[in-house]
Amino acid sequence: MAFNICLFISLFVFTLLYSLFMDSITGRVFNVLSWVTAVFAIIPLIPLVPELKNIPILAKPKPATSDVQQRVDKLCQLMDIKKKVTVKLVDGWRNAKAQDTSILLGRPLLDNFADASINGVFAHELAHIKKEHARRTILKIIIPSLFFAAYSLYFFNVKSIPLRPNLFIFCILLLLMFVVLLRATSWPQEYEADSVGAKCVSVDTMIITLLELAKLKNTNVEQDTYGHPSISRRIANLRRA
């Protein structure tokens, strides 16, 4: 994340300096540096693409069977979650995601996991709901990103910087800010959801669930992503708790 922060600061500073000196040779130098930094910044953004592909935006979830729903209802009671949380199944999706009052569950998890691990998945996602992580994510990521986008567009307009040739730089700046905020916000939330869920199903069950999830998704347990710390980091955090 430190690398992304450095790129963001460098790109923003170069763009700012270009706006101050854009009518001179110095300004043209900073403009070139801005473009070089923007192109270079694409490299750390590449891993974000497969993460976005894992979000079932176009999927048509189906209601879960009554036994699966009853399992979640019992966990809600144990975790003192007052709101009604419904379960929806997504065919072919090897993941799970908590929404405001529902959980999207990939059917492969339901078909391949033991009952204890399914409970571990549900406990983790219910912890996200209990701690209102979705709302907090919007406050910490989406809103600051929108404010930055509005400021940047205003900045381009006031300084009379041609927006069309600099739209690429603007987009890279916005993406860099988004991924930095995403990692800074999502990692603590994942650790918290693991810990809160483990209090309901036990630490050992949560660890087994994480390992089974990595095996089903065929992911390296040492691999970090912008949205999630690696499985090994999450297991180490659970063992420290």
C-alpha contacts under 8 A as a table, 3 or more apart, distances in Angstrom:
res1	aa1	res2	aa2	distance
1	M	4	N	5.15
1	M	5	I	6.29
1	M	180	V	6.35
1	M	183	R	7.43
2	A	5	I	5.04
2	A	6	C	6.22
3	F	6	C	5.17
3	F	7	L	6.31
4	N	7	L	5.09
4	N	8	F	6.12
4	N	41	A	7.74
4	N	44	P	7.17
4	N	176	L	6.56
4	N	180	V	6.61
5	I	8	F	5.06
5	I	9	I	6.16
5	I	176	L	7.73
5	I	177	M	7.99
5	I	180	V	6.74
6	C	9	I	5.24
6	C	10	S	6.02
7	L	10	S	5.12
7	L	11	L	5.98
7	L	37	T	6.96
7	L	41	A	6.44
7	L	176	L	7.86
8	F	11	L	5.27
8	F	12	F	6.04
8	F	173	L	6.25
8	F	176	L	5.99
8	F	177	M	6.83
9	I	12	F	5.17
9	I	13	V	5.99
10	S	13	V	5.20
10	S	14	F	6.04
10	S	37	T	7.40
11	L	14	F	5.22
11	L	15	T	6.12
11	L	34	S	5.52
11	L	37	T	5.93
11	L	38	A	6.65
11	L	173	L	7.07
12	F	15	T	5.19
12	F	16	L	6.10
12	F	173	L	7.13
13	V	16	L	4.98
13	V	17	L	6.08
14	F	17	L	5.13
14	F	18	Y	6.06
14	F	30	F	5.43
14	F	31	N	6.98
14	F	33	L	6.57
14	F	34	S	5.37
15	T	18	Y	5.02
15	T	19	S	6.32
15	T	30	F	6.99
15	T	31	N	6.69
15	T	34	S	5.90
16	L	19	S	5.17
16	L	20	L	6.57
17	L	20	L	5.09
17	L	21	F	6.26
17	L	22	M	7.92
17	L	27	G	6.93
17	L	30	F	6.50
18	Y	21	F	5.22
18	Y	22	M	4.96
18	Y	26	T	7.72
18	Y	27	G	4.56
18	Y	28	R	6.94
18	Y	29	V	7.88
18	Y	30	F	5.15
18	Y	31	N	5.53
19	S	22	M	5.30
19	S	27	G	7.21
19	S	159	K	6.44
19	S	161	I	6.93
20	L	27	G	7.21
21	F	24	S	5.59
21	F	25	I	7.84
21	F	26	T	6.11
21	F	27	G	4.22
21	F	28	R	7.87
22	M	25	I	7.64
22	M	26	T	7.27
22	M	27	G	3.93
22	M	28	R	6.10
22	M	31	N	7.72
23	D	27	G	6.23
23	D	28	R	7.72
24	S	27	G	5.21
24	S	28	R	6.66
25	I	28	R	5.16
25	I	29	V	6.41
26	T	29	V	5.10
26	T	30	F	6.40
27	G	30	F	5.15
27	G	31	N	6.11
28	R	31	N	4.89
28	R	32	V	6.24
29	V	32	V	5.21
29	V	33	L	6.30
30	F	33	L	4.90
30	F	34	S	6.06
31	N	34	S	5.02
31	N	35	W	6.41
32	V	35	W	5.20
32	V	36	V	6.22
33	L	36	V	5.06
33	L	37	T	6.05
34	S	37	T	5.19
34	S	38	A	6.05
34	S	169	I	7.31
35	W	38	A	5.00
35	W	39	V	6.15
35	W	169	I	6.76
36	V	39	V	5.26
36	V	40	F	6.11
37	T	40	F	4.97
37	T	41	A	5.95
38	A	41	A	5.02
38	A	42	I	6.82
38	A	168	F	7.76
38	A	169	I	5.72
38	A	172	I	6.14
38	A	173	L	7.69
39	V	42	I	5.60
39	V	43	I	7.96
40	F	43	I	6.08
41	A	44	P	6.15
41	A	45	L	6.91
41	A	172	I	7.19
41	A	176	L	7.80
42	I	45	L	5.13
42	I	46	I	6.43
42	I	172	I	7.42
43	I	46	I	5.60
44	P	47	P	6.68
45	L	48	L	5.49
45	L	49	V	7.62
45	L	175	L	7.80
45	L	176	L	7.50
45	L	179	V	7.88
46	I	49	V	5.82
47	P	50	P	6.21
47	P	51	E	7.03
47	P	225	T	7.49
48	L	51	E	5.21
48	L	52	L	6.38
48	L	225	T	7.87
48	L	226	Y	6.93
49	V	52	L	5.28
49	V	53	K	6.44
50	P	53	K	4.93
50	P	54	N	6.54
51	E	54	N	5.34
51	E	55	I	7.32
51	E	225	T	7.71
51	E	227	G	7.80
52	L	55	I	5.60
53	K	56	P	7.54
54	N	93	W	7.97
54	N	95	N	7.98
56	P	59	A	5.12
56	P	90	V	7.98
56	P	93	W	7.55
59	A	90	V	6.70
60	K	90	V	6.79
61	P	88	K	5.43
61	P	89	L	5.14
61	P	90	V	4.75
61	P	91	D	7.56
61	P	104	L	7.33
62	K	88	K	5.21
62	K	89	L	5.08
62	K	90	V	6.61
63	P	87	V	6.34
63	P	88	K	4.59
63	P	89	L	6.16
64	A	68	V	6.17
64	A	69	Q	6.34
64	A	87	V	5.58
64	A	88	K	5.29
64	A	89	L	5.85
65	T	68	V	5.50
65	T	69	Q	6.36
66	S	69	Q	5.00
66	S	70	Q	6.00
67	D	70	Q	5.06
67	D	71	R	6.27
68	V	71	R	5.11
68	V	72	V	6.61
68	V	87	V	7.62
69	Q	72	V	5.23
69	Q	73	D	6.23
69	Q	86	T	6.70
69	Q	87	V	6.13
70	Q	73	D	4.89
70	Q	74	K	6.24
71	R	74	K	5.34
71	R	75	L	6.45
71	R	119	N	7.72
72	V	75	L	5.03
72	V	76	C	6.10
72	V	85	V	7.50
72	V	86	T	7.89
72	V	87	V	7.73
72	V	122	F	6.77
73	D	76	C	5.05
73	D	77	Q	6.47
73	D	84	K	7.79
73	D	85	V	7.39
74	K	77	Q	5.16
74	K	78	L	6.38
75	L	78	L	4.97
75	L	79	M	6.04
75	L	122	F	7.88
75	L	123	A	6.90
75	L	200	C	7.76
76	C	79	M	5.12
76	C	80	D	5.86
76	C	81	I	4.90
76	C	82	K	7.25
76	C	85	V	7.88
76	C	126	L	7.34
77	Q	80	D	5.04
77	Q	81	I	6.18
77	Q	82	K	7.62
78	L	81	I	7.86
78	L	200	C	6.95
79	M	200	C	6.78
81	I	130	K	6.23
83	K	101	T	7.14
84	K	101	T	6.53
85	V	101	T	4.77
85	V	102	S	4.88
85	V	103	I	7.15
86	T	101	T	6.55
86	T	102	S	4.60
86	T	103	I	6.34
87	V	102	S	5.66
87	V	103	I	4.92
87	V	104	L	6.18
87	V	105	L	7.06
88	K	102	S	7.24
88	K	103	I	6.17
88	K	104	L	5.00
88	K	105	L	6.10
89	L	104	L	5.87
89	L	105	L	4.90
89	L	106	G	5.68
89	L	107	R	5.75
90	V	93	W	5.84
90	V	104	L	6.72
90	V	105	L	5.98
90	V	106	G	4.74
90	V	107	R	5.74
91	D	106	G	6.04
91	D	107	R	5.29
91	D	108	P	7.38
92	G	106	G	6.41
92	G	107	R	6.34
92	G	108	P	6.25
93	W	105	L	7.73
93	W	106	G	4.45
93	W	107	R	6.61
93	W	108	P	6.70
94	R	106	G	5.08
94	R	107	R	7.25
94	R	108	P	5.75
94	R	109	L	6.22
94	R	216	L	7.13
94	R	217	K	6.30
95	N	105	L	6.40
95	N	106	G	5.28
95	N	109	L	7.14
95	N	213	L	7.85
96	A	103	I	7.06
96	A	104	L	5.45
96	A	105	L	4.50
96	A	106	G	5.92
96	A	121	V	7.43
96	A	125	E	7.50
97	K	103	I	5.75
97	K	104	L	5.12
97	K	105	L	6.69
97	K	125	E	6.52
98	A	101	T	7.85
98	A	102	S	6.19
98	A	103	I	4.55
98	A	104	L	6.35
98	A	125	E	5.18
98	A	126	L	7.03
98	A	128	H	6.51
98	A	129	I	6.56
99	Q	102	S	5.14
99	Q	103	I	5.87
99	Q	104	L	7.59
99	Q	129	I	7.09
99	Q	134	A	6.96
100	D	129	I	6.35
100	D	132	E	7.74
100	D	134	A	6.97
101	T	129	I	7.36
103	I	122	F	7.96
103	I	125	E	6.97
103	I	126	L	7.93
105	L	109	L	7.31
105	L	110	L	7.78
106	G	109	L	5.65
106	G	110	L	7.06
107	R	110	L	5.07
107	R	111	D	6.21
108	P	111	D	4.99
108	P	112	N	5.95
109	L	112	N	5.34
109	L	113	F	5.52
109	L	118	I	7.34
109	L	213	L	7.90
109	L	216	L	7.91
110	L	113	F	5.83
110	L	118	I	6.78
113	F	116	A	7.96
113	F	117	S	5.83
113	F	118	I	6.06
113	F	212	E	7.39
114	A	117	S	5.32
114	A	118	I	6.32
115	D	118	I	5.09
115	D	119	N	6.28
116	A	119	N	5.10
116	A	120	G	6.29
116	A	201	V	7.89
116	A	205	T	6.65
116	A	209	T	7.97
117	S	120	G	4.71
117	S	121	V	6.26
117	S	205	T	6.52
117	S	206	M	7.24
117	S	208	I	6.91
117	S	209	T	4.74
117	S	212	E	7.84
118	I	121	V	5.08
118	I	122	F	6.25
118	I	209	T	7.58
119	N	122	F	5.07
119	N	123	A	5.92
119	N	201	V	7.04
120	G	123	A	5.07
120	G	124	H	6.19
120	G	197	G	6.98
120	G	198	A	7.51
120	G	201	V	6.25
120	G	205	T	6.36
120	G	206	M	5.33
120	G	209	T	5.87
121	V	124	H	5.27
121	V	125	E	6.34
121	V	206	M	7.89
121	V	209	T	6.80
122	F	125	E	5.15
122	F	126	L	5.90
123	A	126	L	5.06
123	A	127	A	6.08
123	A	196	V	7.89
123	A	197	G	4.53
123	A	198	A	7.41
123	A	200	C	6.91
123	A	201	V	7.15
124	H	127	A	5.14
124	H	128	H	6.69
124	H	193	A	5.20
124	H	194	D	5.56
124	H	196	V	7.30
124	H	197	G	4.75
124	H	198	A	7.70
125	E	128	H	5.13
125	E	129	I	6.62
125	E	193	A	7.09
125	E	197	G	7.95
126	L	129	I	4.95
126	L	130	K	6.02
126	L	193	A	8.00
126	L	197	G	7.47
127	A	130	K	4.88
127	A	131	K	6.05
127	A	192	E	7.84
127	A	193	A	4.91
127	A	194	D	7.71
127	A	196	V	5.89
127	A	197	G	5.77
128	H	131	K	5.35
128	H	132	E	5.99
128	H	133	H	5.30
128	H	134	A	7.41
128	H	189	Q	7.49
128	H	193	A	5.64
129	I	132	E	4.94
129	I	133	H	6.47
129	I	134	A	7.50
130	K	133	H	7.95
132	E	135	R	5.63
132	E	136	R	6.40
133	H	136	R	4.98
133	H	137	T	5.91
133	H	189	Q	6.78
134	A	137	T	5.10
134	A	138	I	6.47
135	R	138	I	5.24
135	R	139	L	6.42
136	R	139	L	5.06
136	R	140	K	6.09
137	T	140	K	5.13
137	T	141	I	5.67
137	T	142	I	7.27
137	T	185	T	6.80
137	T	186	S	7.65
138	I	141	I	5.39
138	I	142	I	4.84
138	I	143	I	6.28
139	L	142	I	6.28
139	L	143	I	5.55
139	L	144	P	7.46
140	K	143	I	6.60
140	K	144	P	6.53
140	K	181	L	7.22
140	K	185	T	7.12
141	I	144	P	5.66
141	I	145	S	6.08
141	I	178	F	6.59
141	I	181	L	5.68
141	I	182	L	6.46
141	I	185	T	7.71
142	I	145	S	5.14
142	I	146	L	6.15
142	I	178	F	7.88
143	I	146	L	5.12
143	I	147	F	6.24
144	P	147	F	5.08
144	P	148	F	6.09
145	S	148	F	5.05
145	S	149	A	6.09
145	S	174	L	6.87
145	S	177	M	6.96
145	S	178	F	6.37
146	L	149	A	5.00
146	L	150	A	6.16
147	F	150	A	5.12
147	F	151	Y	6.11
148	F	151	Y	5.02
148	F	152	S	6.01
148	F	174	L	7.45
149	A	152	S	5.13
149	A	153	L	6.21
149	A	174	L	6.71
150	A	153	L	5.28
150	A	154	Y	6.16
151	Y	154	Y	5.06
151	Y	155	F	5.93
152	S	155	F	4.84
152	S	156	F	6.18
152	S	170	F	7.33
153	L	156	F	5.16
153	L	157	N	6.22
154	Y	157	N	5.02
154	Y	158	V	6.01
155	F	158	V	5.31
155	F	159	K	6.00
156	F	159	K	5.42
156	F	160	S	5.85
156	F	161	I	4.98
156	F	162	P	7.12
156	F	163	L	6.38
157	N	160	S	5.04
157	N	161	I	6.50
157	N	163	L	7.82
158	V	161	I	7.83
161	I	166	N	7.91
162	P	165	P	6.34
162	P	166	N	6.56
163	L	166	N	5.04
163	L	167	L	5.52
164	R	167	L	5.24
165	P	168	F	7.05
166	N	169	I	5.27
166	N	170	F	6.32
167	L	170	F	4.97
167	L	171	C	6.14
168	F	171	C	5.18
168	F	172	I	6.26
169	I	172	I	5.18
169	I	173	L	6.14
170	F	173	L	5.15
170	F	174	L	6.25
171	C	174	L	5.11
171	C	175	L	6.15
172	I	175	L	5.06
172	I	176	L	6.01
173	L	176	L	5.18
173	L	177	M	6.23
174	L	177	M	5.19
174	L	178	F	6.17
175	L	178	F	4.95
175	L	179	V	6.20
176	L	179	V	5.36
176	L	180	V	6.18
177	M	180	V	5.28
177	M	181	L	6.21
178	F	181	L	5.27
178	F	182	L	5.94
179	V	182	L	4.79
179	V	183	R	6.14
179	V	226	Y	6.70
180	V	183	R	5.47
180	V	184	A	6.21
181	L	184	A	5.07
181	L	185	T	5.94
182	L	185	T	5.26
182	L	186	S	5.68
182	L	226	Y	6.56
182	L	227	G	6.35
183	R	186	S	5.27
183	R	187	W	5.85
183	R	226	Y	4.95
183	R	227	G	5.67
183	R	228	H	7.57
184	A	187	W	6.25
184	A	188	P	7.31
185	T	188	P	6.13
185	T	189	Q	6.64
186	S	189	Q	5.06
186	S	190	E	6.17
186	S	226	Y	7.84
186	S	227	G	5.42
186	S	228	H	6.55
187	W	190	E	5.20
187	W	191	Y	6.36
187	W	227	G	6.54
187	W	228	H	5.59
187	W	229	P	5.84
188	P	191	Y	5.14
188	P	192	E	6.10
189	Q	192	E	5.01
189	Q	193	A	6.05
190	E	193	A	5.08
190	E	194	D	6.16
190	E	228	H	6.68
190	E	229	P	7.67
190	E	234	R	7.99
191	Y	194	D	5.21
191	Y	195	S	6.28
191	Y	234	R	6.33
191	Y	237	N	7.01
191	Y	238	L	7.90
192	E	195	S	5.13
192	E	196	V	6.05
193	A	196	V	5.21
193	A	197	G	5.85
194	D	197	G	5.22
194	D	198	A	5.93
194	D	206	M	7.09
194	D	234	R	7.55
194	D	238	L	7.13
195	S	198	A	5.07
195	S	199	K	6.51
195	S	203	V	7.83
195	S	238	L	6.25
195	S	241	A	7.42
196	V	199	K	5.40
196	V	200	C	7.16
197	G	200	C	5.36
197	G	201	V	6.48
197	G	202	S	7.84
197	G	206	M	7.50
198	A	201	V	5.12
198	A	202	S	4.59
198	A	203	V	4.79
198	A	204	D	7.97
198	A	205	T	7.35
198	A	206	M	5.70
199	K	202	S	5.53
199	K	203	V	7.06
201	V	205	T	6.16
201	V	206	M	6.96
202	S	205	T	5.40
202	S	206	M	6.45
203	V	206	M	5.16
203	V	207	I	6.20
203	V	238	L	6.56
203	V	239	R	7.48
204	D	207	I	5.13
204	D	208	I	6.22
205	T	208	I	5.13
205	T	209	T	6.08
206	M	209	T	4.95
206	M	210	L	6.24
207	I	210	L	5.18
207	I	211	L	6.34
207	I	235	I	5.90
207	I	238	L	7.69
208	I	211	L	5.14
208	I	212	E	6.13
209	T	212	E	5.14
209	T	213	L	6.10
210	L	213	L	5.07
210	L	214	A	6.26
210	L	231	I	6.44
210	L	235	I	7.80
211	L	214	A	5.14
211	L	215	K	6.25
211	L	221	V	7.73
211	L	231	I	7.20
212	E	215	K	5.01
212	E	216	L	6.09
213	L	216	L	5.12
213	L	217	K	6.12
214	A	217	K	5.22
214	A	218	N	5.75
214	A	219	T	5.19
214	A	220	N	6.96
214	A	221	V	6.47
214	A	231	I	7.34
215	K	218	N	4.89
215	K	219	T	6.59
216	L	219	T	7.99
219	T	223	Q	7.32
220	N	223	Q	5.26
221	V	230	S	5.82
221	V	231	I	4.81
221	V	232	S	5.50
222	E	230	S	5.24
222	E	231	I	6.41
222	E	232	S	5.70
222	E	233	R	7.61
223	Q	229	P	7.60
223	Q	230	S	4.98
223	Q	231	I	7.47
224	D	228	H	6.33
224	D	229	P	4.83
224	D	230	S	4.38
225	T	228	H	5.16
225	T	229	P	6.10
225	T	230	S	7.12
226	Y	229	P	7.54
229	P	233	R	6.19
229	P	234	R	6.60
230	S	233	R	5.20
230	S	234	R	6.36
231	I	234	R	5.06
231	I	235	I	6.10
232	S	235	I	5.11
232	S	236	A	6.13
233	R	236	A	5.10
233	R	237	N	6.15
234	R	237	N	5.04
234	R	238	L	6.26
235	I	238	L	5.07
235	I	239	R	6.28
236	A	239	R	5.16
236	A	240	R	6.28
237	N	240	R	5.17
237	N	241	A	6.41
238	L	241	A	5.28
